[in-house]
Amino acid sequence: MMENPTPEKHVFSLRTTFGLPVGATSQDTVPGKEDATVKCAALKYPVSESEQGLTLVLTHGLSSHKESFHPTITHLLRSNAVRTRGDWIREIWSIDMPNHGENAVLNRAYLEDRQERGRKEGWDGMCNTMDFSTYLNAFLSIPQLQGHRVVGIAHSGSCAPWTHALTQRDRTHSHPFALIFIEPVLMFPGMSPTDPRAIHGAANVRNVLAKRDTWSDRAEAKRWLLDVKGGIPKGQRSEQRDVDTSGSSESPKNASRSGKNVSRKGNSKGGKTVWSKWDDLVLDLFVEHTIEEVLEPTPSFPLETKKSSSYVRSVLPKEQESPLYACLQHTVEPVQLTRMCAALSPSTGGGTACGDGSVGGVHVIWAGVEEFIPGFAKAEILDAMSHRVVSQRVVPGSGHLIPQENPRGLADALCDVLVGHIAVAAGLTVRAPL
């Protein structure tokens, strides 16, 4: 098994349905519902040639991007190379949600047109988490995943879309074989407005609209994220790492082969923002992939000497980002979780993912620091899952944003679940290294 495979970049055209409100079914007739073809930017990590191996599909949380998992994937494969033998991973995929990361640019024309049509015709044209779920079902139906043992790995705000996707009756795939939720943001109808999740969600809706989203360049954007005034002092600043996810032979630069600086726990800048707690490489990837350069002609110059000025901005407009934090966007019916877990429970004989009825179950990874999901909320989620969760892990010292704060710890937890439970359920031989 390759320790540090270079990811391949793919862009798929997915035929999907947009405009379903949260909780609706694909058969419902609602204003603004329409079939659409949208782009899906994806990274594929080819790991082995084993047709029996697991194919991991990772989805990021809100305001993030597909490259955010690159440090976790690097650590996962390195940990696997050290701890085990056997080609039990076939491929790893990481995808952008339809209005996030690279997709924000690829789908901008359609998303802006839909928004404008909604304003004129009186329906909500914003991309929502139900759009994420239909888009996810379309991705899971691509020919490249047919016949694969897919393991879904979802963080935070992408957990509700997986739940909706896997409980839609007209989905066109038999996936997944197993599911791993990382700090799942799952809420239920009738939740009290005093629930900490509701309070945090409402604050996020407001804060996103109030935050800054343009800067002179990426260096200034990074300083703002870290709340550093002026330049970051030399000696307290890591070099901006050039992380290659475009298919070149160095990924990440000066890191993947030496094992140094691939990921450091905690940012060294000493700031007090949410981003200052992030791993250095994850922060660099965030600045690279969620911010774009904009060129604007300077009107004061004659046409023959026209010059351009430039600035950078968030690729995801905050008026699209803000509504995604509303509680409704992450609300599921408890029965949906019950049905999903029952379908993936090894004790029930499961589904059709492997052709023989075997499945690998639902697993949950929690943060060691209860920032967003308090203990009683965890109990509610596990109750709704009818206590059919096969395993639970905790990443010590990490807050809600585990992939951003502690990719190494997340990789270790994922390796434990994949090797100790899911690979075993798939009948794969995983041996200790010689």
matplotlib code that plots the C-alpha trace (Angstrom):
import matplotlib.pyplot as plt

x = [0.0, 1.4, 2.2, 1.8, 0.0, -0.4, -4.1, -5.6, -7.9, -11.3, -14.3, -17.6, -20.8, -23.6, -27.3, -29.1, -32.1, -32.0, -34.6, -36.0, -36.6, -35.1, -37.3, -39.0, -38.8, -37.8, -41.5, -42.7, -43.7, -42.3, -41.5, -38.0, -37.4, -35.6, -33.3, -29.8, -26.4, -23.6, -19.9, -18.3, -14.6, -13.0, -9.6, -8.9, -6.1, -5.3, -4.0, -3.9, -5.2, -7.3, -10.8, -11.9, -10.4, -12.4, -13.1, -13.3, -15.4, -14.8, -17.1, -16.1, -18.0, -19.4, -17.1, -14.4, -13.1, -12.0, -8.2, -8.8, -8.5, -5.2, -3.1, -5.5, -5.2, -1.4, -1.3, -3.8, -1.7, 1.5, -0.1, -1.4, 2.0, 3.5, 0.8, -0.6, 0.0, -2.5, -4.3, -7.4, -7.8, -8.5, -9.1, -9.8, -12.0, -12.5, -15.2, -16.2, -19.8, -21.6, -21.0, -17.7, -14.0, -13.3, -17.0, -17.9, -16.2, -17.2, -20.9, -21.0, -23.0, -25.7, -25.9, -26.1, -28.7, -30.8, -30.6, -31.7, -34.6, -35.7, -35.7, -37.9, -40.3, -40.6, -38.9, -35.6, -32.8, -30.1, -28.1, -29.1, -28.2, -30.9, -29.1, -26.0, -27.8, -29.1, -25.7, -24.0, -26.4, -25.4, -21.7, -22.2, -23.8, -20.8, -19.5, -16.1, -17.7, -19.8, -18.9, -16.8, -17.1, -17.7, -17.1, -18.6, -16.6, -18.5, -17.5, -19.9, -22.3, -22.0, -23.5, -27.1, -26.8, -25.5, -28.5, -31.0, -29.1, -29.2, -32.8, -34.2, -36.2, -35.2, -31.4, -29.6, -26.8, -26.3, -23.7, -22.3, -20.8, -20.1, -20.4, -18.2, -19.6, -17.0, -18.7, -22.1, -24.2, -27.6, -30.7, -34.2, -37.6, -38.8, -35.4, -35.4, -34.0, -32.0, -30.2, -26.5, -26.5, -29.3, -27.5, -24.2, -26.0, -27.8, -24.5, -22.8, -25.6, -25.0, -21.2, -20.8, -22.7, -20.6, -17.2, -14.6, -14.4, -12.0, -8.3, -5.5, -3.8, -3.6, -0.9, -3.2, -6.1, -3.9, -2.9, -6.6, -7.5, -4.9, -5.7, -2.1, -1.4, 1.0, 3.4, 3.9, 7.3, 10.1, 10.8, 7.2, 5.9, 5.9, 6.7, 3.6, 3.7, 3.0, 0.7, 0.3, -3.1, -2.9, -1.0, 2.7, 5.2, 5.7, 2.7, 3.1, 6.4, 9.3, 6.9, 5.6, 8.8, 10.7, 7.8, 8.6, 6.2, 3.4, 1.2, 1.8, -0.7, -1.7, -0.7, 2.4, 1.1, -0.3, -3.6, -6.9, -9.2, -10.8, -8.2, -5.2, -5.9, -5.6, -2.8, -0.3, -0.7, -4.5, -4.5, -2.3, -4.6, -7.6, -6.0, -5.1, -8.4, -11.2, -9.9, -9.6, -7.9, -10.0, -8.7, -10.4, -9.5, -8.5, -10.9, -8.7, -6.2, -6.8, -7.7, -4.2, -2.5, -5.2, -4.0, -5.6, -5.8, -6.3, -7.6, -8.7, -12.1, -13.8, -15.0, -18.1, -20.1, -21.2, -24.9, -24.7, -22.7, -24.7, -28.0, -26.3, -25.7, -29.4, -30.6, -33.2, -30.3, -29.1, -32.5, -33.4, -36.2, -35.0, -36.6, -34.2, -31.2, -32.9, -33.5, -30.0, -28.3, -30.5, -29.6, -25.9, -26.0, -24.1, -26.6, -29.4, -27.7, -27.4, -27.8, -26.4, -23.1, -21.0, -23.4, -23.4, -25.5, -22.5, -22.1, -19.7, -22.0, -22.1, -19.3, -18.9, -15.8, -16.2, -14.0, -12.3, -13.4, -17.2, -17.3, -20.4, -22.1, -22.7, -23.1, -26.9, -26.9, -24.6, -27.1, -30.0, -28.1, -27.2, -30.8, -32.1, -29.6, -31.3, -27.9, -26.8, -23.5, -20.9, -18.0, -17.2, -13.8, -12.7, -9.9, -8.3, -7.6, -9.4, -12.5, -15.3, -13.1, -11.1, -9.8, -8.5, -7.1, -5.7, -5.4, -2.9, -5.3, -8.2, -6.1, -5.3, -9.0, -10.0, -7.3, -8.6, -12.2, -11.3, -8.8, -10.6, -14.1, -14.9, -12.1, -13.0, -16.7, -15.6, -13.6, -10.3, -7.1, -5.2, -2.0, 0.7, 3.8, 6.7]
y = [0.0, 3.4, 5.6, 9.0, 8.7, 11.8, 12.8, 13.0, 15.9, 15.1, 17.2, 15.4, 16.7, 15.4, 15.4, 16.1, 17.9, 21.3, 23.2, 20.6, 22.1, 20.2, 17.2, 17.0, 14.0, 13.9, 13.2, 16.5, 19.4, 22.6, 26.1, 26.2, 22.5, 21.7, 19.2, 20.6, 19.6, 20.8, 20.3, 18.2, 18.8, 15.7, 14.5, 10.8, 9.1, 5.7, 3.5, -0.1, -2.3, -4.4, -4.7, -6.0, -3.0, -0.2, 3.0, 6.0, 9.0, 12.1, 15.1, 18.3, 20.5, 24.0, 26.7, 24.1, 22.3, 19.0, 19.7, 20.1, 16.3, 16.1, 16.1, 13.6, 11.3, 11.6, 10.6, 7.8, 6.2, 6.6, 5.1, 2.3, 1.6, 1.4, -0.6, -3.0, -5.0, -5.8, -3.8, -3.1, 0.5, 0.7, 4.4, 7.6, 10.4, 13.8, 16.1, 19.7, 20.5, 22.2, 25.8, 25.3, 25.3, 24.8, 24.1, 27.6, 28.8, 26.0, 26.3, 30.1, 30.9, 28.4, 29.2, 33.0, 32.5, 30.3, 32.8, 35.6, 33.6, 32.8, 36.5, 37.3, 34.4, 34.4, 31.2, 30.5, 30.0, 29.5, 26.3, 24.3, 21.0, 19.1, 20.1, 18.7, 15.4, 15.0, 16.0, 13.4, 10.7, 11.7, 11.4, 8.0, 6.9, 7.7, 4.7, 4.9, 3.8, 1.0, -2.3, -0.6, -1.1, 2.6, 3.9, 7.4, 9.7, 12.9, 15.8, 18.2, 19.9, 17.2, 14.5, 15.6, 15.5, 11.9, 11.0, 12.5, 11.0, 7.5, 7.6, 8.8, 6.0, 6.7, 6.7, 5.0, 3.3, 0.6, 2.5, 2.8, -0.3, 1.7, 5.2, 7.2, 10.4, 12.9, 15.3, 15.0, 18.1, 16.5, 18.2, 17.1, 18.8, 20.7, 21.4, 24.2, 27.6, 27.5, 24.3, 25.2, 24.0, 26.4, 29.2, 28.5, 28.1, 31.4, 33.1, 31.6, 32.9, 36.4, 36.2, 35.0, 38.0, 40.3, 38.9, 40.3, 38.6, 40.7, 41.4, 42.9, 39.5, 36.1, 37.1, 39.8, 37.3, 34.9, 37.6, 38.5, 34.9, 34.7, 38.2, 39.2, 42.9, 43.8, 41.1, 37.8, 38.1, 36.1, 33.0, 32.7, 32.0, 28.8, 29.0, 29.0, 25.3, 24.6, 21.6, 19.9, 18.4, 18.8, 15.7, 16.7, 14.5, 16.5, 16.4, 18.1, 19.9, 18.9, 17.0, 13.7, 11.8, 13.2, 13.0, 16.5, 19.4, 17.4, 18.5, 20.2, 20.2, 23.8, 26.9, 28.7, 32.3, 32.7, 34.3, 33.7, 33.2, 29.8, 29.6, 30.1, 26.6, 25.0, 22.8, 24.9, 23.0, 22.9, 26.7, 27.1, 24.9, 26.9, 30.2, 28.6, 26.9, 29.0, 32.4, 33.5, 36.4, 39.0, 41.3, 44.6, 47.0, 50.5, 52.9, 56.0, 54.8, 55.1, 51.9, 51.6, 51.7, 50.1, 48.5, 46.1, 46.1, 42.9, 41.8, 38.4, 37.3, 34.2, 31.9, 31.2, 34.4, 35.0, 35.5, 31.9, 30.7, 32.2, 30.4, 27.0, 27.4, 27.7, 24.8, 23.7, 22.9, 20.2, 18.9, 15.2, 13.0, 10.5, 7.7, 8.6, 7.8, 4.7, 3.5, 4.4, 2.6, -0.5, -0.7, -0.6, -2.7, -5.9, -7.6, -7.1, -8.7, -5.2, -4.2, -4.8, -2.8, -5.9, -8.1, -10.6, -8.6, -7.7, -4.2, -2.4, -0.4, 3.2, 4.6, 8.0, 10.0, 12.7, 15.7, 15.5, 19.1, 19.5, 22.8, 22.4, 19.0, 18.7, 15.3, 15.4, 16.1, 13.1, 11.0, 12.2, 11.3, 7.8, 7.3, 8.2, 5.8, 3.1, 2.5, 0.6, 2.6, -0.1, 1.9, 5.3, 7.1, 10.3, 12.5, 13.9, 17.6, 18.5, 20.8, 20.4, 21.1, 17.9, 17.7, 21.3, 21.1, 17.6, 15.7, 13.2, 12.4, 12.0, 9.8, 7.5, 7.3, 6.5, 3.9, 2.2, 2.1, 1.1, -1.7, -2.8, -2.9, -2.1, -4.1, -7.1, -6.8, -6.7, -9.9, -8.3, -9.5, -6.8, -8.1, -6.4, -5.4, -7.9]
z = [0.0, -1.0, 2.0, 0.2, -3.1, -5.1, -5.5, -8.9, -9.7, -11.2, -12.2, -12.8, -14.2, -11.9, -12.8, -9.6, -8.1, -6.5, -4.5, -2.1, 1.4, 4.3, 5.1, 1.7, -0.6, -4.2, -5.1, -3.5, -5.8, -4.4, -5.9, -7.2, -7.4, -10.6, -12.2, -12.8, -13.9, -11.6, -11.4, -8.7, -8.0, -6.4, -5.3, -5.8, -3.9, -5.6, -2.9, -4.1, -6.9, -4.6, -5.9, -2.5, -0.6, 1.0, -0.9, 1.4, 0.5, 2.7, 2.9, 4.7, 7.1, 6.4, 5.1, 4.4, 1.3, -0.1, 0.4, 4.2, 4.6, 2.8, 6.1, 7.7, 4.6, 4.7, 8.3, 7.8, 5.1, 7.0, 10.1, 8.1, 6.5, 10.0, 11.7, 9.2, 6.0, 3.3, 0.6, 2.6, 1.2, -2.5, -3.1, -1.1, -2.5, -1.1, -2.7, -2.5, -1.6, -4.5, -3.4, -1.6, -2.6, -6.2, -6.8, -5.7, -8.9, -11.2, -10.3, -9.7, -12.9, -12.1, -8.4, -9.0, -11.7, -9.5, -6.7, -8.9, -10.3, -6.8, -5.8, -8.9, -8.5, -4.7, -3.8, -1.9, -4.5, -1.9, -2.0, 1.1, 2.8, 0.9, -2.3, -0.7, -0.1, -3.7, -5.0, -2.7, -4.0, -7.6, -6.8, -5.1, -8.4, -10.7, -12.6, -10.9, -7.6, -8.9, -7.3, -4.6, -0.8, -0.1, 3.5, 3.9, 6.3, 7.1, 9.3, 11.1, 8.8, 6.1, 8.4, 7.9, 4.1, 4.4, 6.6, 4.1, 1.1, 2.5, 3.5, 0.1, -1.5, -5.0, -4.7, -7.6, -5.7, -3.0, -1.1, 1.5, 3.1, 6.3, 7.7, 10.0, 11.4, 12.9, 15.4, 13.7, 13.7, 13.9, 15.3, 15.8, 15.3, 18.3, 19.6, 22.3, 21.2, 24.5, 23.3, 23.0, 19.4, 18.6, 20.3, 18.5, 15.2, 15.5, 16.4, 13.4, 11.1, 12.4, 12.6, 9.1, 7.7, 9.9, 9.1, 6.7, 3.3, 1.2, 1.6, -0.4, -0.8, 0.8, 3.2, 4.7, 4.8, 6.8, 9.2, 9.7, 10.3, 13.0, 14.4, 13.9, 13.6, 10.8, 9.6, 11.3, 13.0, 11.4, 13.5, 14.5, 11.0, 9.1, 5.4, 3.2, 2.1, -1.5, -1.2, -4.5, -5.2, -8.9, -9.8, -9.7, -8.0, -4.8, -2.4, 0.0, -0.8, 1.4, 3.7, 2.3, 2.1, 5.1, 7.5, 8.8, 8.8, 7.3, 10.2, 13.5, 16.2, 16.9, 15.1, 16.2, 15.8, 19.3, 18.2, 19.8, 16.8, 15.9, 13.1, 15.4, 16.9, 13.5, 12.3, 10.2, 7.0, 7.2, 7.6, 4.6, 2.6, 3.7, 2.6, -0.7, -1.6, 0.0, -1.2, -4.8, -6.5, -8.3, -11.0, -11.6, -14.4, -13.2, -15.0, -14.7, -17.3, -21.1, -22.9, -24.5, -21.0, -19.0, -15.8, -13.3, -9.6, -7.6, -4.3, -2.8, -1.5, -0.1, -2.9, -0.9, -0.6, 3.0, 2.0, 0.7, 3.7, 6.5, 6.0, 6.1, 9.8, 10.6, 12.8, 10.2, 7.8, 10.1, 11.3, 10.7, 11.9, 14.5, 12.5, 9.6, 11.8, 13.1, 9.5, 8.3, 11.2, 10.8, 7.2, 8.0, 11.1, 10.9, 13.3, 10.8, 7.8, 6.3, 2.7, -0.8, -0.6, -0.9, -2.9, 0.0, 2.4, 4.6, 6.0, 8.3, 10.5, 11.7, 13.8, 15.5, 16.4, 19.0, 20.0, 23.4, 24.1, 24.0, 22.2, 20.1, 20.9, 24.7, 26.4, 26.5, 22.7, 22.1, 24.1, 22.0, 18.8, 20.0, 21.2, 17.7, 16.3, 18.5, 20.0, 16.9, 16.6, 16.3, 17.8, 19.2, 19.5, 21.1, 19.8, 23.0, 23.2, 20.0, 19.7, 17.2, 14.1, 14.5, 10.9, 11.2, 14.7, 15.0, 11.7, 13.2, 16.0, 13.6, 11.3, 14.3, 15.3, 11.7, 11.4, 14.6, 13.3, 9.8, 10.9, 14.0, 12.7, 9.1, 7.4, 9.6, 8.6, 4.9, 5.4, 4.6, 6.0, 7.9, 9.5, 11.6, 9.7, 9.6]

ax = plt.figure().add_subplot(projection="3d")
ax.plot(x, y, z, "-o")
ax.set_aspect("equal")
plt.show()
